Each structure stands twice: as structure tokens, then as C-alpha cells.
Amino acid sequence: MSNLLPRQLLLLSLLAGFLTMALKTLAWYLTDSVGFLSDAIESLVNVAGASFALMMVTLAKRPADEHHPFGHTKAEYFSAAFEGGMIFLAALAIMFTAVERLLNPQPLLGLNIGIVLTVLASLLNLAVGLLLVKGGQQHQSPALEGDGKHLLTDVWTTAGVVIGVVLAALTGFIWLDALVAILVALHILREGGSILFKAINGLMDRALTAEQIATIEQIFVELGNRQAQFTHLRTRAAATQAFAQADLLVPGDWSVERAHQLADAAEQQLLSLGVQLTVHIEPLDYNSSDNRLLNPTVH
């Protein structure tokens, strides 16, 4: 399963989403629990999120063209933003329904079968969510990781719903069912905010991780020497792609061929790490007056 491609993982997520939504909707229908209803609504969000993520991952795989010379990988961030927005809408719907039920409590029926159906759906979400998070990290896909984390959040949400429903049945305090639904809404609002923040941060050309930057700097140190040095490093991440830019300062009497060979060596080493490097070659004397060598890297 860990070797599945992003599109295959999202198809699996979509299939699981339809199945869990059916199970949780049946649980709500049999019990008339607003807690189970809130869980079913979040499953609807899972289906919508997985569907949109599948479209965006498909778009992100399109090759670069005249109008998008760096490819379409940032489309994945729109998927994360869409899912975050859907979570907010679901939370509002849950809150509205729960408050109405809090004001007008209703008896709960058929809890045993409802709990069994909900737990089965939650176990399915747990398995698929773990696969998606692992796949998202492996493929550096924000759409996959966002969908997986949402499913794992759904597992905790379901656990809270089940506990609330059981407590309501055991104590006779039916209002606990509505209270748990409100807490679920607040919890998924927080998760939606986190997903939206990560999507916006990604669209703003976030730098590579500190570990990646340290690796690049080490390669520059190994390739450089007293005569030639790499400086002014800038990096950015675009979903599954990573980019870097740097200046290569060489003596003025170096040939173009010699400078190009060093720049090409750096580009090839970084390409093996999945980073597309662009090197700008400048004569060393030209930069000596602005003291850039005193601060050789800027991220």
C-alpha cells in the first residue's frame, strides 16, 4: 500500500469516504442522535475534499507549458484550501443543528447498532488516513497529507461522539448528545483553520526546510574553493517541487566553460536531491565591494 501513487491513494480515500458516510448516516438515521449527525456531516466533507483533491492532483501532474513554465504543482494548495473551507461550512451546519437539539432534546434510539456502525467507519478512516499521511510525506504532496490528517482528526471526532452518546444514554442527560456535537464543531473549526494556514503559507513560496538548506550549503562548500564560492542562496517549495537559486562568484580571468562546469556540477548534485537549482555566475571582483561573502547565504 505504501507504494501507491497520489492519484491511487486519493481514489482509495474517495471510496472510503463514500463508505464511511453511508455507515455514519445510517447510524444517525437509526438513533436520531445529533452527535452521529455531526459525524455524518464531517464524512460528507471528507468525500467533497477527496474529490477536489483528486482533481487538483491530476492538474498538478500536468507538465509545464507556455503559460506555466514552472508547472502546475501549486494546484495542490487549492485542494487544501478548499478542504479547510468545507470544514468551516460543516462546523457551522453542525453548530446550528446541535443548538436546536440542545433547546429541544429528543430521545435516542437503537444506540447499540449505531455505535457499531460508527466505530466500523472510524476504523476505516484510521487505516486510510495513516496511508494518506504516509503517502503525502513520501510524495511531498500537501493535498494527500491534508486529506489524511483530516481523516485522522475525524477518528478523534468519532471517538468523542461515541463517548458523548453513551454518556447521554447512561445518565439520562440527553443534552449531552447536543453538547458533544457542539464540541465536535469547535474541534473541526480548529482543524480547518490549520489546513487553511498551511495552504496559504504554501502559496506564498515558503522556503525549504532547515535540513534541506543545510544539505545544499554543505554541497556548495564541498564544490567551492578559495577561488570560487557559492553565495546568496534562495529557496522555495511549490508542493512536490523544490527550487533553489544561488550566485557563483568566480575570478574574472576564469573562462565561461570553467565556470559553467562548476555551476553544472552543483545543479546535478541538487537535482539528485529533487531540488532544481539555477546558478547566476558573476565575477568575484564585482561583488567584493558589497561584502556579500561576509554573509554567504540568504534563504
ZAVEXKOL-853821 format. One record per residue: residue number from 1; residue in three letters; x, y, z of N, C-alpha, C in turn. Coordinates in Angstrom, 3 decimals, padded with zeros to 6 digits. Example, Ala and Ser with C-alpha at 12.3 -4.5 7.8 and 13.67 -1.06 7.14 Angstrom:
<recs>
1 ala 013.190 -005.690 007.800 012.300 -004.500 007.800 013.200 -003.300 007.800
2 ser 012.850 -002.250 007.080 013.670 -001.060 007.140 012.900 000.030 007.870
</recs>
This chain:
<recs>
1 met 000.818 -001.203 000.000 000.000 000.000 000.000 000.858 001.261 000.000
2 ser 002.036 001.248 000.671 002.872 002.434 000.791 003.440 002.873 -000.548
3 asn 003.393 001.966 -001.561 003.939 002.295 -002.870 002.886 002.862 -003.818
4 leu 001.681 003.100 -003.318 000.629 003.647 -004.156 000.957 005.081 -004.549
5 leu 000.566 005.461 -005.758 000.771 006.821 -006.244 -000.296 007.745 -005.652
6 pro -000.047 009.084 -005.641 -001.018 010.018 -005.052 -002.435 009.856 -005.602
7 arg -002.565 009.700 -006.911 -003.896 009.560 -007.501 -004.585 008.289 -007.005
8 gln -003.830 007.194 -006.878 -004.407 005.941 -006.389 -004.836 006.070 -004.926
9 leu -004.024 006.762 -004.131 -004.359 006.956 -002.718 -005.621 007.799 -002.560
10 leu -005.767 008.818 -003.402 -006.954 009.663 -003.321 -008.202 008.924 -003.800
11 leu -008.052 008.050 -004.780 -009.191 007.221 -005.185 -009.613 006.305 -004.043
12 leu -008.625 005.763 -003.323 -008.922 004.932 -002.150 -009.627 005.761 -001.079
13 ser -009.147 006.993 -000.873 -009.771 007.878 000.109 -011.207 008.198 -000.271
14 leu -011.443 008.409 -001.562 -012.796 008.723 -002.027 -013.740 007.544 -001.815
15 leu -013.247 006.343 -002.128 -014.058 005.139 -001.915 -014.376 004.950 -000.436
16 ala -013.351 005.131 000.413 -013.562 005.005 001.856 -014.512 006.085 002.365
17 gly -014.419 007.284 001.774 -015.294 008.373 002.189 -016.763 008.059 001.936
18 phe -017.064 007.514 000.771 -018.453 007.139 000.467 -018.951 006.062 001.429
19 leu -018.084 005.094 001.725 -018.490 004.004 002.606 -018.727 004.490 004.036
20 thr -017.795 005.299 004.563 -017.957 005.805 005.935 -019.151 006.752 006.033
21 met -019.377 007.544 004.996 -020.540 008.444 005.021 -021.834 007.631 005.087
22 ala -021.888 006.524 004.330 -023.075 005.674 004.358 -023.281 005.054 005.736
23 leu -022.201 004.562 006.339 -022.301 003.933 007.658 -022.746 004.928 008.721
24 lys -022.154 006.133 008.699 -022.476 007.124 009.728 -023.872 007.712 009.520
25 thr -024.275 007.859 008.267 -025.626 008.353 008.002 -026.664 007.344 008.475
26 leu -026.377 006.067 008.280 -027.280 005.017 008.770 -027.337 005.030 010.290
27 ala -026.173 005.255 010.918 -026.138 005.326 012.382 -027.004 006.477 012.883
28 trp -026.926 007.628 012.213 -027.765 008.771 012.608 -029.249 008.454 012.384
29 tyr -029.569 007.832 011.242 -030.963 007.528 010.913 -031.586 006.586 011.944
30 leu -030.800 005.621 012.412 -031.327 004.628 013.353 -031.446 005.167 014.771
31 thr -030.593 006.138 015.135 -030.549 006.609 016.522 -031.163 007.994 016.717
32 asp -031.227 008.783 015.657 -031.672 010.177 015.736 -030.764 010.997 016.661
33 ser -029.494 010.614 016.710 -028.521 011.323 017.543 -027.893 012.465 016.753
34 val -027.933 013.682 017.320 -027.324 014.811 016.641 -025.800 014.684 016.639
35 gly -025.267 013.941 017.607 -023.833 013.660 017.610 -023.433 012.824 016.402
36 phe -024.211 011.784 016.142 -023.954 010.958 014.960 -024.196 011.745 013.672
37 leu -025.170 012.668 013.715 -025.405 013.514 012.552 -024.193 014.387 012.251
38 ser -023.590 014.962 013.310 -022.403 015.793 013.110 -021.264 014.980 012.502
39 asp -021.140 013.739 012.928 -020.112 012.855 012.382 -020.382 012.543 010.906
40 ala -021.662 012.352 010.570 -022.023 012.070 009.181 -021.755 013.283 008.283
41 ile -022.017 014.484 008.797 -021.765 015.703 008.023 -020.274 015.847 007.737
42 glu -019.436 015.528 008.743 -017.993 015.625 008.509 -017.547 014.599 007.469
43 ser -018.194 013.447 007.431 -017.861 012.460 006.398 -018.202 012.981 005.012
44 leu -019.282 013.759 004.923 -019.630 014.391 003.644 -018.511 015.336 003.205
45 val -017.933 016.059 004.175 -016.797 016.941 003.886 -015.609 016.123 003.384
46 asn -015.385 014.947 003.984 -014.292 014.078 003.543 -014.446 013.702 002.073
47 val -015.674 013.366 001.677 -015.931 012.986 000.284 -015.677 014.169 -000.648
48 ala -016.197 015.335 -000.271 -016.001 016.524 -001.100 -014.524 016.882 -001.186
49 gly -013.826 016.790 -000.041 -012.401 017.119 -000.022 -011.578 016.167 -000.857
50 ala -011.867 014.877 -000.764 -011.118 013.888 -001.539 -011.386 014.053 -003.033
51 ser -012.621 014.393 -003.392 -012.962 014.593 -004.812 -012.189 015.781 -005.386
52 phe -012.180 016.888 -004.640 -011.478 018.074 -005.130 -009.969 017.836 -005.141
53 ala -009.457 017.134 -004.124 -008.030 016.827 -004.083 -007.619 015.982 -005.277
54 leu -008.469 015.038 -005.657 -008.183 014.186 -006.814 -008.078 015.032 -008.084
55 met -008.983 016.000 -008.237 -008.922 016.876 -009.410 -007.644 017.718 -009.405
56 met -007.276 018.244 -008.229 -006.108 019.118 -008.154 -004.801 018.342 -008.337
57 val -004.733 017.118 -007.818 -003.534 016.303 -008.015 -003.376 015.955 -009.489
58 thr -004.495 015.673 -010.150 -004.451 015.401 -011.592 -003.954 016.627 -012.352
59 leu -004.444 017.805 -011.978 -003.995 019.045 -012.611 -002.523 019.318 -012.314
60 ala -002.106 019.044 -011.077 -000.723 019.323 -010.679 000.283 018.485 -011.460
61 lys -000.139 017.341 -011.966 000.766 016.463 -012.705 000.956 016.892 -014.161
62 arg 000.182 017.874 -014.604 000.344 018.331 -015.980 001.717 018.964 -016.162
63 pro 002.373 018.715 -017.275 003.718 019.261 -017.479 003.687 020.776 -017.669
64 ala 004.853 021.379 -017.560 004.974 022.819 -017.775 004.574 023.168 -019.211
65 asp 004.016 024.367 -019.376 003.642 024.823 -020.711 004.027 026.293 -020.864
66 glu 003.600 026.894 -021.950 003.983 028.277 -022.247 003.515 029.253 -021.170
67 his 002.328 029.008 -020.637 001.762 029.911 -019.639 002.132 029.530 -018.212
68 his 002.616 028.309 -017.984 003.013 027.844 -016.652 004.379 027.169 -016.767
69 pro 005.439 027.968 -016.971 006.772 027.389 -017.219 007.335 026.588 -016.056
70 phe 006.809 026.789 -014.849 007.279 026.031 -013.688 006.317 024.914 -013.310
71 gly 005.388 024.595 -014.198 004.461 023.500 -013.941 003.201 023.954 -013.223
72 his 002.410 022.984 -012.773 001.111 023.253 -012.151 001.030 022.712 -010.721
73 thr 002.175 022.470 -010.077 002.165 021.773 -008.785 001.429 022.528 -007.687
74 lys 001.375 023.860 -007.783 000.713 024.624 -006.719 -000.788 024.397 -006.680
75 ala -001.326 023.725 -007.676 -002.763 023.422 -007.665 -003.136 022.629 -006.415
76 glu -002.188 021.865 -005.867 -002.482 021.064 -004.681 -002.850 021.928 -003.485
77 tyr -002.287 023.140 -003.409 -002.601 024.013 -002.285 -004.059 024.481 -002.333
78 phe -004.628 024.586 -003.550 -006.032 024.938 -003.656 -006.902 023.837 -003.063
79 ser -006.442 022.588 -003.199 -007.173 021.468 -002.615 -007.227 021.598 -001.099
80 ala -006.075 021.909 -000.485 -006.033 022.064 000.966 -006.912 023.231 001.415
81 ala -006.871 024.345 000.654 -007.698 025.499 000.997 -009.184 025.166 000.875
82 phe -009.548 024.423 -000.177 -010.938 024.026 -000.371 -011.414 023.153 000.782
83 glu -010.567 022.195 001.183 -010.963 021.298 002.275 -011.119 022.066 003.576
84 gly -010.221 023.032 003.813 -010.347 023.857 005.015 -011.649 024.643 005.012
85 gly -012.013 025.202 003.847 -013.273 025.937 003.738 -014.477 025.050 003.956
86 met -014.434 023.844 003.413 -015.530 022.894 003.602 -015.700 022.521 005.073
87 ile -014.577 022.411 005.784 -014.633 022.097 007.210 -015.359 023.210 007.968
88 phe -015.084 024.461 007.608 -015.752 025.579 008.255 -017.268 025.515 008.023
89 leu -017.683 025.239 006.794 -019.112 025.145 006.493 -019.766 024.001 007.262
90 ala -019.055 022.862 007.331 -019.593 021.716 008.069 -019.748 022.049 009.546
91 ala -018.760 022.750 010.098 -018.818 023.120 011.516 -020.016 024.021 011.803
92 leu -020.285 024.968 010.907 -021.440 025.850 011.090 -022.744 025.069 011.033
93 ala -022.835 024.103 010.097 -024.042 023.284 009.986 -024.247 022.440 011.244
94 ile -023.157 021.865 011.739 -023.237 021.052 012.959 -023.663 021.913 014.141
95 met -023.074 023.111 014.253 -023.378 024.002 015.365 -024.862 024.389 015.360
96 phe -025.360 024.733 014.181 -026.779 025.127 014.067 -027.692 023.982 014.502
97 thr -027.419 022.776 014.009 -028.259 021.615 014.341 -028.161 021.264 015.825
98 ala -026.953 021.344 016.382 -026.745 020.972 017.785 -027.437 021.940 018.727
99 val -027.351 023.239 018.430 -028.013 024.229 019.291 -029.523 024.025 019.283
100 glu -030.081 023.739 018.089 -031.517 023.483 018.005 -031.911 022.265 018.830
101 arg -031.076 021.198 018.780 -031.354 019.987 019.558 -031.140 020.225 021.053
102 leu -030.210 021.113 021.385 -029.973 021.442 022.792 -031.203 022.122 023.389
103 leu -031.863 022.936 022.581 -033.066 023.633 023.039 -034.282 022.718 023.021
104 asn -034.257 021.709 022.144 -035.387 020.773 022.034 -034.867 019.334 022.043
105 pro -034.509 018.808 023.232 -033.932 017.450 023.323 -034.885 016.386 022.790
106 gln -034.312 015.338 022.178 -035.080 014.222 021.650 -034.485 012.920 022.169
107 pro -035.315 011.906 022.454 -034.792 010.624 022.952 -033.931 009.925 021.903
108 leu -032.955 009.143 022.385 -032.059 008.412 021.497 -032.522 006.968 021.392
109 leu -032.488 006.415 020.183 -032.974 005.066 019.932 -031.892 004.232 019.243
110 gly -031.971 002.905 019.429 -031.107 001.981 018.690 -029.622 002.296 018.775
111 leu -029.149 002.644 019.994 -027.756 003.082 020.129 -026.753 001.976 019.824
112 asn -027.052 000.740 020.174 -026.077 -000.337 020.007 -025.622 -000.473 018.554
113 ile -026.567 -000.601 017.643 -026.216 -000.753 016.232 -025.588 000.533 015.692
114 gly -026.055 001.672 016.193 -025.485 002.949 015.761 -024.026 003.069 016.136
115 ile -023.688 002.657 017.352 -022.302 002.723 017.819 -021.417 001.773 017.015
116 val -021.917 000.570 016.742 -021.146 -000.411 015.972 -020.830 000.131 014.577
117 leu -021.835 000.700 013.918 -021.636 001.242 012.572 -020.628 002.392 012.579
118 thr -020.729 003.248 013.580 -019.838 004.406 013.664 -018.408 003.981 013.938
119 val -018.224 003.006 014.816 -016.867 002.521 015.130 -016.241 001.862 013.899
120 leu -017.026 001.093 013.152 -016.503 000.486 011.925 -016.042 001.560 010.936
121 ala -016.843 002.604 010.790 -016.473 003.695 009.900 -015.204 004.388 010.374
122 ser -015.067 004.543 011.690 -013.892 005.205 012.244 -012.623 004.384 012.022
123 leu -012.716 003.080 012.151 -011.548 002.223 011.917 -011.112 002.300 010.450
124 leu -012.071 002.394 009.548 -011.758 002.535 008.128 -011.045 003.872 007.876
125 asn -011.538 004.948 008.514 -010.889 006.252 008.388 -009.464 006.233 008.938
126 leu -009.271 005.520 010.043 -007.945 005.433 010.653 -006.946 004.782 009.693
127 ala -007.338 003.663 009.101 -006.443 002.949 008.190 -006.106 003.788 006.957
128 val -007.130 004.387 006.336 -006.905 005.185 005.128 -006.155 006.473 005.460
129 gly -006.479 007.083 006.594 -005.800 008.313 006.996 -004.313 008.112 007.187
130 leu -003.916 007.026 007.831 -002.497 006.733 008.023 -001.784 006.533 006.687
131 leu -002.455 005.853 005.757 -001.879 005.654 004.419 -001.690 006.981 003.687
132 leu -002.678 007.866 003.806 -002.602 009.151 003.107 -001.500 010.039 003.669
133 val -001.377 010.087 004.990 -000.324 010.911 005.608 001.051 010.391 005.213
134 lys 001.218 009.076 005.261 002.492 008.483 004.862 002.784 008.753 003.391
135 gly 001.761 008.602 002.550 001.931 008.868 001.124 002.209 010.334 000.852
136 gly 001.554 011.235 001.609 001.785 012.661 001.438 003.199 013.065 001.770
137 gln 003.750 012.471 002.840 005.130 012.754 003.211 006.104 012.157 002.199
138 gln 005.786 010.971 001.720 006.655 010.295 000.755 006.712 011.045 -000.573
139 his 005.548 011.532 -001.030 005.471 012.218 -002.322 005.514 013.742 -002.186
140 gln 005.679 014.244 -000.926 005.679 015.683 -000.660 004.446 016.342 -001.249
141 ser 003.289 015.744 -000.965 002.018 016.211 -001.514 001.146 016.816 -000.419
142 pro 000.936 018.154 -000.417 000.078 018.772 000.592 -001.375 018.320 000.492
143 ala -001.834 017.972 -000.711 -003.207 017.502 -000.872 -003.411 016.162 -000.166
144 leu -002.471 015.244 -000.360 -002.566 013.938 000.293 -002.465 014.063 001.807
145 glu -001.457 014.805 002.253 -001.240 014.918 003.701 -002.408 015.626 004.377
146 gly -002.949 016.679 003.724 -004.081 017.391 004.295 -005.309 016.502 004.405
147 asp -005.577 015.706 003.377 -006.720 014.799 003.395 -006.532 013.720 004.459
148 gly -005.289 013.219 004.582 -005.026 012.190 005.582 -005.190 012.706 007.003
149 lys -004.669 013.901 007.263 -004.790 014.473 008.612 -006.244 014.768 008.950
150 his -007.014 015.151 007.936 -008.439 015.375 008.171 -009.127 014.070 008.568
151 leu -008.782 012.968 007.907 -009.381 011.679 008.259 -008.982 011.251 009.671
152 leu -007.719 011.499 010.059 -007.281 011.138 011.407 -007.986 011.999 012.456
153 thr -008.220 013.262 012.116 -008.994 014.123 013.012 -010.413 013.593 013.158
154 asp -010.940 013.082 012.074 -012.285 012.505 012.083 -012.375 011.313 013.031
155 val -011.267 010.571 013.162 -011.251 009.428 014.088 -011.456 009.906 015.525
156 trp -010.719 010.966 015.900 -010.869 011.520 017.256 -012.262 012.122 017.440
157 thr -012.766 012.739 016.407 -014.116 013.294 016.464 -015.136 012.197 016.744
158 thr -015.010 011.089 016.030 -015.935 009.972 016.216 -015.843 009.399 017.625
159 ala -014.616 009.300 018.134 -014.436 008.793 019.500 -015.182 009.679 020.501
160 gly -015.063 010.999 020.318 -015.774 011.912 021.205 -017.278 011.786 021.084
161 val -017.754 011.618 019.861 -019.196 011.466 019.628 -019.724 010.212 020.310
162 val -019.010 009.104 020.132 -019.454 007.841 020.741 -019.502 007.964 022.254
163 ile -018.458 008.558 022.849 -018.435 008.728 024.310 -019.613 009.588 024.769
164 gly -019.869 010.684 024.027 -020.977 011.565 024.391 -022.328 010.874 024.311
165 val -022.526 010.103 023.271 -023.799 009.399 023.099 -023.985 008.354 024.199
166 val -022.922 007.632 024.515 -023.007 006.614 025.572 -023.314 007.267 026.923
167 leu -022.633 008.370 027.225 -022.893 009.072 028.483 -024.326 009.585 028.548
168 ala -024.816 010.097 027.419 -026.198 010.590 027.388 -027.182 009.463 027.675
169 ala -026.901 008.284 027.125 -027.793 007.134 027.329 -027.715 006.609 028.759
170 leu -026.503 006.565 029.321 -026.320 006.006 030.661 -026.845 006.923 031.755
171 thr -026.650 008.226 031.592 -027.044 009.181 032.636 -028.460 009.701 032.477
172 gly -028.996 009.583 031.264 -030.314 010.146 031.018 -030.281 011.622 030.674
173 phe -029.071 012.209 030.667 -028.928 013.621 030.294 -028.808 013.719 028.769
174 ile -029.947 013.794 028.108 -029.966 013.770 026.644 -029.228 014.969 026.046
175 trp -029.157 016.066 026.809 -028.492 017.265 026.295 -026.995 017.041 026.056
176 leu -026.429 015.981 026.675 -025.012 015.684 026.449 -024.742 015.370 024.977
177 asp -025.708 014.779 024.317 -025.565 014.450 022.906 -025.340 015.722 022.086
178 ala -026.149 016.754 022.333 -026.007 018.023 021.619 -024.727 018.746 022.016
179 leu -024.365 018.650 023.299 -023.147 019.310 023.769 -021.916 018.737 023.070
180 val -021.878 017.419 022.931 -020.756 016.784 022.235 -020.704 017.242 020.778
181 ala -021.844 017.381 020.144 -021.872 017.842 018.754 -021.295 019.252 018.637
182 ile -021.600 020.114 019.599 -021.040 021.473 019.598 -019.528 021.430 019.758
183 leu -019.050 020.570 020.667 -017.599 020.426 020.861 -016.931 019.895 019.592
184 val -017.608 018.983 018.897 -017.091 018.468 017.622 -016.949 019.614 016.624
185 ala -017.963 020.476 016.552 -017.923 021.603 015.622 -016.744 022.527 015.927
186 leu -016.514 022.825 017.197 -015.391 023.683 017.580 -014.059 023.029 017.235
187 his -013.994 021.704 017.431 -012.756 020.975 017.152 -012.422 021.000 015.661
188 ile -013.398 020.770 014.815 -013.102 020.730 013.386 -012.904 022.144 012.827
189 leu -013.450 023.165 013.506 -013.137 024.543 013.121 -011.647 024.810 013.290
190 arg -011.098 024.320 014.390 -009.660 024.476 014.632 -008.851 023.755 013.565
191 glu -009.273 022.550 013.205 -008.567 021.783 012.179 -008.661 022.476 010.824
192 gly -009.842 023.026 010.519 -009.998 023.752 009.264 -009.090 024.966 009.192
193 gly -008.930 025.674 010.307 -008.032 026.818 010.343 -006.592 026.414 010.099
194 ser -006.183 025.288 010.659 -004.815 024.800 010.470 -004.549 024.443 009.011
195 ile -005.511 023.768 008.370 -005.354 023.390 006.963 -005.287 024.632 006.076
196 leu -006.136 025.630 006.347 -006.129 026.860 005.569 -004.799 027.599 005.720
197 phe -004.269 027.625 006.939 -002.996 028.313 007.183 -001.872 027.673 006.383
198 lys -001.828 026.345 006.374 -000.775 025.651 005.633 -000.917 025.883 004.127
199 ala -002.153 025.938 003.636 -002.365 026.170 002.208 -001.899 027.567 001.817
200 ile -002.257 028.570 002.628 -001.855 029.949 002.338 -000.344 030.090 002.425
201 asn 000.253 029.450 003.434 001.709 029.503 003.595 002.417 028.895 002.391
202 gly 001.860 027.812 001.856 002.462 027.185 000.684 002.371 028.042 -000.558
203 leu 001.264 028.761 -000.714 001.094 029.626 -001.881 002.031 030.831 -001.840
204 met 002.589 031.141 -000.671 003.485 032.283 -000.541 004.957 031.895 -000.702
205 asp 005.228 030.796 -001.404 006.601 030.377 -001.703 007.447 030.215 -000.440
206 arg 007.030 029.299 000.416 007.756 029.016 001.638 009.138 028.449 001.313
207 ala 010.135 028.793 002.132 011.488 028.279 001.941 011.535 026.782 002.225
208 leu 012.563 026.117 001.733 012.762 024.701 002.045 013.068 024.539 003.524
209 thr 013.030 023.306 004.006 013.272 023.046 005.417 014.725 023.346 005.789
210 ala 014.968 023.542 007.076 016.321 023.828 007.551 017.280 022.694 007.193
211 glu 016.797 021.452 007.241 017.640 020.304 006.906 018.029 020.334 005.421
212 gln 017.067 020.643 004.555 017.359 020.718 003.124 018.354 021.844 002.819
213 ile 018.169 022.984 003.453 019.068 024.117 003.234 020.481 023.791 003.711
214 ala 020.578 023.114 004.861 021.895 022.734 005.376 022.604 021.784 004.417
215 thr 021.851 020.858 003.810 022.433 019.925 002.841 022.941 020.665 001.609
216 ile 022.146 021.612 001.116 022.561 022.394 -000.048 023.827 023.194 000.267
217 glu 023.862 023.824 001.422 025.039 024.614 001.806 026.287 023.750 001.903
218 gln 026.110 022.526 002.404 027.256 021.626 002.513 027.781 021.247 001.129
219 ile 026.879 021.018 000.184 027.298 020.721 -001.192 028.055 021.902 -001.785
220 phe 027.579 023.110 -001.526 028.260 024.306 -002.034 029.669 024.438 -001.457
221 val 029.801 024.126 -000.169 031.117 024.203 000.478 032.076 023.189 -000.143
222 glu 031.590 021.975 -000.391 032.435 020.920 -000.958 032.853 021.233 -002.401
223 leu 031.959 021.882 -003.156 032.265 022.191 -004.546 033.112 023.459 -004.688
224 gly 032.934 024.384 -003.785 033.669 025.642 -003.866 035.114 025.501 -003.409
225 asn 035.858 026.593 -003.559 037.254 026.628 -003.124 037.630 028.074 -002.841
226 arg 038.924 028.313 -002.684 039.350 029.673 -002.370 039.086 030.635 -003.517
227 gln 039.014 030.129 -004.711 038.815 030.994 -005.873 037.338 031.230 -006.200
228 ala 036.544 030.194 -006.060 035.129 030.284 -006.432 034.243 029.922 -005.246
229 gln 033.176 030.690 -005.049 032.285 030.447 -003.929 030.835 030.671 -004.341
230 phe 029.959 029.817 -003.783 028.521 029.994 -003.973 027.992 030.910 -002.871
231 thr 027.117 031.809 -003.237 026.601 032.757 -002.260 025.160 033.127 -002.575
232 his 024.523 033.828 -001.642 023.177 034.372 -001.828 022.187 033.280 -002.209
233 leu 022.102 032.243 -001.377 021.187 031.134 -001.617 019.747 031.541 -001.306
234 arg 018.834 031.209 -002.214 017.398 031.449 -002.020 016.654 030.165 -002.405
235 thr 015.713 029.771 -001.604 014.992 028.521 -001.866 013.483 028.749 -001.775
236 arg 012.731 027.860 -002.431 011.273 027.893 -002.306 010.711 026.512 -002.610
237 ala 009.584 026.226 -001.969 008.884 024.966 -002.195 007.578 025.246 -002.912
238 ala 007.249 024.403 -003.884 005.984 024.506 -004.611 005.367 023.120 -004.654
239 ala 004.685 022.764 -003.559 004.082 021.430 -003.423 005.149 020.349 -003.567
240 thr 005.082 019.547 -004.644 006.026 018.440 -004.791 007.358 018.865 -005.388
241 gln 007.488 020.121 -005.790 008.725 020.594 -006.396 009.494 021.493 -005.435
242 ala 010.824 021.495 -005.585 011.698 022.336 -004.769 012.648 023.093 -005.689
243 phe 012.827 024.373 -005.427 013.664 025.221 -006.263 014.701 025.944 -005.405
244 ala 015.852 026.223 -006.011 016.895 026.999 -005.337 017.587 027.885 -006.361
245 gln 018.036 029.036 -005.909 018.818 029.948 -006.732 020.058 030.347 -005.937
246 ala 021.180 030.540 -006.636 022.407 030.953 -005.960 023.305 031.684 -006.946
247 asp 024.154 032.525 -006.410 025.173 033.191 -007.219 026.477 032.417 -007.085
248 leu 027.220 032.300 -008.170 028.537 031.672 -008.167 029.564 032.760 -008.485
249 leu 030.395 033.077 -007.513 031.401 034.117 -007.680 032.720 033.465 -008.104
250 val 033.223 033.849 -009.268 034.457 033.257 -009.817 035.429 034.381 -010.184
251 pro 036.718 034.074 -010.216 037.703 035.088 -010.637 037.401 035.596 -012.051
252 gly 037.714 036.846 -012.301 037.417 037.445 -013.584 038.150 036.818 -014.748
253 asp 039.284 036.132 -014.459 040.035 035.536 -015.556 039.627 034.100 -015.853
254 trp 038.589 033.591 -015.176 038.095 032.244 -015.492 037.376 032.270 -016.843
255 ser 037.472 031.158 -017.560 036.730 031.038 -018.816 035.273 030.738 -018.518
256 val 034.416 031.042 -019.480 032.991 030.731 -019.335 032.795 029.229 -019.162
257 glu 033.572 028.436 -019.881 033.442 026.980 -019.813 033.766 026.464 -018.412
258 arg 034.828 026.995 -017.802 035.222 026.527 -016.471 034.158 026.880 -015.437
259 ala 033.625 028.095 -015.497 032.582 028.497 -014.556 031.313 027.670 -014.767
260 his 031.002 027.401 -016.035 029.801 026.633 -016.338 029.923 025.197 -015.819
261 gln 031.096 024.601 -015.888 031.300 023.234 -015.405 031.025 023.147 -013.899
262 leu 031.489 024.165 -013.147 031.257 024.163 -011.701 029.776 024.360 -011.392
263 ala 029.146 025.277 -012.115 027.716 025.503 -011.903 026.914 024.260 -012.260
264 asp 027.288 023.599 -013.347 026.592 022.392 -013.786 026.741 021.265 -012.770
265 ala 027.918 021.164 -012.150 028.142 020.133 -011.129 027.210 020.353 -009.940
266 ala 027.053 021.621 -009.544 026.151 021.928 -008.426 024.702 021.612 -008.786
267 glu 024.304 021.971 -009.986 022.925 021.715 -010.421 022.622 020.222 -010.456
268 gln 023.569 019.418 -010.916 023.358 017.976 -010.997 023.253 017.347 -009.614
269 gln 024.097 017.791 -008.662 024.051 017.235 -007.308 022.727 017.579 -006.633
270 leu 022.257 018.806 -006.807 020.996 019.189 -006.180 019.811 018.510 -006.858
271 leu 019.924 018.283 -008.171 018.840 017.601 -008.885 018.660 016.183 -008.359
272 ser 019.759 015.550 -007.934 019.665 014.204 -007.353 018.922 014.227 -006.023
273 leu 018.822 015.409 -005.394 018.078 015.573 -004.145 016.649 016.047 -004.397
274 gly 016.298 016.227 -005.689 014.968 016.694 -006.021 014.821 018.200 -006.001
275 val 015.956 018.922 -006.029 015.940 020.388 -005.989 016.433 020.926 -007.330
276 gln 015.652 021.789 -007.951 016.033 022.390 -009.227 016.794 023.694 -008.953
277 leu 018.087 023.679 -009.239 018.955 024.816 -008.928 019.196 025.673 -010.169
278 thr 019.141 026.986 -009.980 019.521 027.949 -011.012 020.708 028.755 -010.493
279 val 021.797 028.764 -011.243 023.029 029.439 -010.804 023.270 030.671 -011.670
280 his 023.544 031.795 -011.010 023.910 033.032 -011.706 025.405 033.269 -011.480
281 ile 026.171 033.290 -012.555 027.633 033.426 -012.454 028.025 034.898 -012.539
282 glu 028.865 035.326 -011.595 029.346 036.697 -011.554 030.844 036.709 -011.277
283 pro 031.572 037.718 -011.760 032.992 037.835 -011.423 033.177 038.192 -009.947
284 leu 034.134 037.578 -009.320 034.356 037.757 -007.884 034.619 039.216 -007.536
285 asp 035.396 039.903 -008.320 035.742 041.288 -008.020 034.518 042.183 -008.022
286 tyr 033.514 041.819 -008.829 032.314 042.644 -008.954 031.541 042.708 -007.643
287 asn 031.631 041.631 -006.823 030.857 041.564 -005.584 031.676 041.882 -004.351
288 ser 032.985 042.108 -004.510 033.826 042.306 -003.335 033.459 043.558 -002.572
289 ser 032.891 044.582 -003.252 032.610 045.845 -002.602 031.343 045.827 -001.756
290 asp 030.428 044.838 -002.003 029.178 044.852 -001.240 029.181 043.870 -000.080
291 asn 030.349 043.240 000.177 030.551 042.389 001.349 029.603 041.199 001.414
292 arg 029.157 040.706 000.251 028.221 039.582 000.289 028.884 038.305 000.772
293 leu 030.226 038.192 000.625 030.901 036.999 001.102 030.918 036.931 002.621
294 leu 030.719 038.063 003.303 030.683 038.047 004.759 029.391 037.391 005.253
295 asn 028.384 037.374 004.397 027.116 036.717 004.721 026.725 035.869 003.513
296 pro 027.380 034.707 003.356 027.308 033.978 002.089 025.978 033.376 001.711
297 thr 025.045 033.201 002.632 023.790 032.572 002.268 022.607 033.390 002.781
298 val 021.631 033.568 001.946 020.373 034.191 002.324 019.269 033.280 001.860
299 his 018.362 032.851 002.744 017.339 031.857 002.397 016.042 032.563 002.029
</recs>
